[in-house]
Amino acid sequence: MFSTTTTFIVYILCMLIIGIAAARMTNSLNDYVLGGRSLGRFVTALSAGASDMSGWLLMGLPGALFLSGLSEAWIAIGLTVGSWCNWKFVAARLRSFTANASDALTLPDYLAARFNDRLRISSVIAALIILIFFVVYCASGMVSGARLFEQTFGMDYHNALLIGAVSTIFYVFIGGFLAVSWTDTVQASLMIFALLLTPMVMIMDCGGLEAANALIAQKDASMDDFLEGMTFIGFISLVGWGLGYLGQPHILVRFMAAGSVRGMGDARRISITWMALCLIGAVLIGYYGVAFSMRHPEVSINNPEQIFIIVTQTLFTPWIAGILLSAILAAIMSTLSCQLLVASTTLTADFYRRWLRPKASQRELVWCGRFMLLLVAVIAYCLALDPNSGVLRLVAYAWAGFGAAFGPCVLISVFWSRMTLAGAISGMAVGAITVIVWEIGGFLGLYSLVPGFIFSAIAIFVVSSLTAKSNKETTELFNDLEQKFWVEVKEH
């Protein structure tokens, strides 16, 4: 236990040191929000991946495979395809469009600039969606971190919650986007190490691949069937998770922060390779967790989502187990830190600077961003004080809410010149409302992101077509942004 504790302490201290180093390079709001658009392709790639993969990668996904077998792996396939499409079709264009559209620093900022929204209606709607869902997301992340400390060290829940929250808040508070991106790179490396090493040791512990497969077949021969118990609706729901990537603000902001469009191809290959290997590792941990449970009947597995924690504590020495368990903390901290930053910068850039202090100095805006981060963190912390709070159930459709509200809007905005402000507002509203209503009704058993995404896209095309005649100025702006994008592509 002492060795595991020491490893956790060293890990957290390393994250804090990175935050302090990043603070020395944070002098303006652009630095704090997007790191001065200076991220290289490697940091861009791993940061985008780590900010996406929260604790579910090492807990939720293996737990689902442990219970249901390989049929649950379709969600991993859908996510990989969705992420590749996001990098391929959105990343470079969004980076170029946001840089040339009034140097937009946030997603709401970009939408207002892209559609000449002088009243900033689209910006306010987008900012409200971001704040509502991210406060809940942050609360969920804090609870996940507290549960990890609680289960690993036997700590009191509230003490564990405070330690995890303060550790993450500190390095984001002082270092901003650079601290989040640099720590994400370290955390992504730790995550892939844990996810590749653990299944190999599990298989070796069972006596090899053939013996491990035999143990699984002995318990349930259907575990290796990709379509076992799968309905068409169930298949679409699992694969449909990939649509969510197109609308996640904490992932899109990584594209906006890239140094140029030049390295996007390399960044895509690095990110997708990292993501695919991590997902394969998580799938194998859950799948061969069944063989592990047969091989070690003395080990109690009451909660399937604890399979990774139980395996590491059983098969590895305390020092190595501490490193591997730190990967869970890395997944939680990387996502939580990015969500805190996006929520706080939305408050700073889209409310404080636009409505209250348009002439505020860069130093004032940086400190405002820091205090807004504390505000968001305190609200999330208060929600997380009760781990059984009903608000945590909202997290189940936060991914769908972002994907449906922003996915079609962002995708269409960088490809279709006739998209209008009214179309953008309609798309965001229809997408978000559809997800909420669908989750409440549970219609057809279909994941709410799928109908939300479809209805949002339809709303954008229909409303934009009806209001296209008053869209001349916006069309000209799109053509200008498109031209600048292709100039950047040809230059590199």
Beta strands, then each sheet from edge to edge (+ up, - down):
end
